[in-house]
Amino acid sequence: MHILKMIDRVKEYLLWIYIATLLAGIVYVVCMGQITKTPGEIIYEQTHIR
C-alpha cells in the first residue's frame, strides 16, 4: 500500500506540473501578443490559398 501512495503522489505532482506549464504557456502567448490560429484556419489556408 505504501508504494501505491507514492505512485499517487507522483501522479499528482506531474498533474500540477502539467497544469502550471500549460498556464505559463498561455500567459506567455498572451503577453507576447502572438496571434494564434485555430486548426480550421490553418486547414482553410492550405486548401484555398495557392
CNS distance restraints for C-alpha pairs under 8 A (distance, minus, plus):
assign (resid   1 and name CA) (resid   5 and name CA) 6.45 0.50 0.50
assign (resid   2 and name CA) (resid   6 and name CA) 6.42 0.50 0.50
assign (resid   3 and name CA) (resid   7 and name CA) 6.21 0.50 0.50
assign (resid   4 and name CA) (resid   8 and name CA) 6.15 0.50 0.50
assign (resid   5 and name CA) (resid   9 and name CA) 6.13 0.50 0.50
assign (resid   6 and name CA) (resid  10 and name CA) 6.20 0.50 0.50
assign (resid   7 and name CA) (resid  11 and name CA) 6.19 0.50 0.50
assign (resid   8 and name CA) (resid  12 and name CA) 6.15 0.50 0.50
assign (resid   9 and name CA) (resid  13 and name CA) 6.26 0.50 0.50
assign (resid  10 and name CA) (resid  14 and name CA) 6.16 0.50 0.50
assign (resid  11 and name CA) (resid  15 and name CA) 6.13 0.50 0.50
assign (resid  12 and name CA) (resid  16 and name CA) 6.33 0.50 0.50
assign (resid  13 and name CA) (resid  17 and name CA) 6.17 0.50 0.50
assign (resid  14 and name CA) (resid  18 and name CA) 6.09 0.50 0.50
assign (resid  15 and name CA) (resid  19 and name CA) 6.21 0.50 0.50
assign (resid  16 and name CA) (resid  20 and name CA) 6.05 0.50 0.50
assign (resid  17 and name CA) (resid  21 and name CA) 6.06 0.50 0.50
assign (resid  18 and name CA) (resid  22 and name CA) 6.11 0.50 0.50
assign (resid  19 and name CA) (resid  23 and name CA) 6.16 0.50 0.50
assign (resid  20 and name CA) (resid  24 and name CA) 6.03 0.50 0.50
assign (resid  21 and name CA) (resid  25 and name CA) 6.10 0.50 0.50
assign (resid  22 and name CA) (resid  26 and name CA) 6.32 0.50 0.50
assign (resid  23 and name CA) (resid  27 and name CA) 6.16 0.50 0.50
assign (resid  24 and name CA) (resid  28 and name CA) 6.02 0.50 0.50
assign (resid  25 and name CA) (resid  29 and name CA) 6.23 0.50 0.50
assign (resid  26 and name CA) (resid  30 and name CA) 6.20 0.50 0.50
assign (resid  27 and name CA) (resid  31 and name CA) 6.01 0.50 0.50
assign (resid  28 and name CA) (resid  32 and name CA) 6.02 0.50 0.50
assign (resid  29 and name CA) (resid  33 and name CA) 6.20 0.50 0.50
assign (resid  29 and name CA) (resid  34 and name CA) 5.86 0.50 0.50
assign (resid  30 and name CA) (resid  34 and name CA) 6.83 0.50 0.50
assign (resid  37 and name CA) (resid  41 and name CA) 6.06 0.50 0.50
assign (resid  37 and name CA) (resid  42 and name CA) 6.65 0.50 0.50
assign (resid  38 and name CA) (resid  42 and name CA) 6.56 0.50 0.50
assign (resid  39 and name CA) (resid  43 and name CA) 6.24 0.50 0.50
assign (resid  40 and name CA) (resid  44 and name CA) 6.07 0.50 0.50
assign (resid  41 and name CA) (resid  45 and name CA) 6.18 0.50 0.50
assign (resid  42 and name CA) (resid  46 and name CA) 6.29 0.50 0.50
assign (resid  43 and name CA) (resid  47 and name CA) 6.17 0.50 0.50
assign (resid  44 and name CA) (resid  48 and name CA) 5.81 0.50 0.50
assign (resid  44 and name CA) (resid  49 and name CA) 7.83 0.50 0.50
assign (resid  45 and name CA) (resid  49 and name CA) 5.35 0.50 0.50
assign (resid  46 and name CA) (resid  50 and name CA) 7.69 0.50 0.50
